[in-house]
Amino acid sequence: MRSRITNLVVSSVLVLTLGVITAAAFTKTVTIRVDGMKCAKCSGAVTKALKATEGVEDAQVNHEKGEAVIKYDDQKLTEAKLREVINGTGFKVAEEKGQ
């Protein structure tokens, strides 16, 4: 009986651990440089557009640094789509060096 309970507990822990690992594997964070933002309204517009995009879990946009840090579900969204969303706000994604 004790062996069954131990096996059940171990199995449950493994299933829960795999569930957490799987959920975390779908979340990515990317930093994208954005040109043209001059004030808090600018960064607010980009933040609003990103957060309205399905798959974006969080977006922190800083006009002073000229960057957007985006946490997203890579099963629902690509980095290319995030760049499209930012460009759609009227601001321009800065080209990465080497492109």
C-alpha positions as CSV (number, residue, x, y, z in Angstrom):
1,M,0.0,0.0,0.0
2,R,2.8,2.4,0.9
3,S,4.5,1.6,-2.4
4,R,1.3,2.5,-4.3
5,I,1.0,5.8,-2.5
6,T,4.6,6.6,-3.2
7,N,4.2,5.8,-6.9
8,L,1.1,8.0,-7.1
9,V,2.8,10.9,-5.4
10,V,5.9,10.6,-7.6
11,S,3.8,10.3,-10.7
12,S,1.8,13.4,-9.8
13,V,4.9,15.4,-9.1
14,L,6.3,14.4,-12.5
15,V,3.1,15.3,-14.3
16,L,2.9,18.7,-12.6
17,T,6.6,19.4,-13.4
18,L,6.2,18.5,-17.0
19,G,3.2,20.8,-17.2
20,V,5.1,23.7,-15.8
21,I,8.1,23.1,-18.1
22,T,5.8,22.8,-21.1
23,A,4.0,26.0,-20.3
24,A,7.2,27.9,-19.8
25,A,8.7,26.6,-23.0
26,F,6.0,28.5,-25.0
27,T,6.9,31.9,-23.5
28,K,9.7,34.0,-25.1
29,T,11.0,37.4,-24.3
30,V,12.4,39.7,-27.0
31,T,13.8,43.2,-27.0
32,I,13.1,45.2,-30.1
33,R,14.7,48.6,-30.8
34,V,12.1,51.2,-31.9
35,D,13.0,54.5,-33.7
36,G,10.9,57.7,-33.5
37,M,9.5,57.6,-30.0
38,K,9.9,61.0,-28.3
39,C,7.6,60.9,-25.3
40,A,5.5,58.7,-23.0
41,K,2.5,59.0,-25.3
42,C,4.6,57.5,-28.1
43,S,5.6,54.5,-25.9
44,G,2.1,54.2,-24.7
45,A,0.7,53.9,-28.2
46,V,3.2,51.1,-29.0
47,T,2.5,49.4,-25.6
48,K,-1.3,49.5,-26.3
49,A,-0.9,48.0,-29.8
50,L,1.3,45.2,-28.5
51,K,-0.9,44.3,-25.6
52,A,-3.9,44.2,-27.9
53,T,-2.1,41.5,-30.0
54,E,-3.2,37.9,-29.3
55,G,-0.3,36.0,-27.8
56,V,1.4,39.0,-26.1
57,E,1.6,38.4,-22.4
58,D,3.4,41.6,-21.4
59,A,5.0,44.6,-23.2
60,Q,7.2,47.2,-21.6
61,V,8.0,50.0,-24.0
62,N,10.5,52.8,-23.0
63,H,10.8,55.9,-25.2
64,E,14.0,57.0,-23.5
65,K,15.8,53.7,-24.3
66,G,14.0,53.4,-27.6
67,E,13.1,49.8,-27.0
68,A,10.2,47.4,-26.4
69,V,10.6,44.4,-24.2
70,I,7.9,41.9,-25.1
71,K,6.9,38.6,-23.4
72,Y,4.9,36.5,-25.8
73,D,3.6,33.0,-26.6
74,D,5.7,31.7,-29.4
75,Q,3.1,29.2,-30.3
76,K,0.7,32.0,-31.2
77,L,3.0,34.7,-32.4
78,T,6.3,35.3,-34.2
79,E,8.9,38.0,-33.7
80,A,8.3,39.1,-37.2
81,K,4.6,39.7,-36.4
82,L,5.6,41.8,-33.4
83,R,7.8,43.9,-35.6
84,E,4.8,44.4,-38.0
85,V,2.6,45.5,-35.1
86,I,5.2,48.1,-34.0
87,N,5.7,49.4,-37.5
88,G,1.9,49.6,-37.8
89,T,1.8,52.2,-35.0
90,G,3.7,54.7,-37.1
91,F,7.1,54.1,-35.4
92,K,9.8,52.1,-37.1
93,V,11.6,49.0,-35.8
94,A,15.3,49.7,-36.0
95,E,17.2,47.4,-38.2
96,E,19.5,45.0,-36.3
97,K,23.2,45.2,-37.1
98,G,24.1,42.7,-39.8
99,Q,20.8,43.0,-41.6
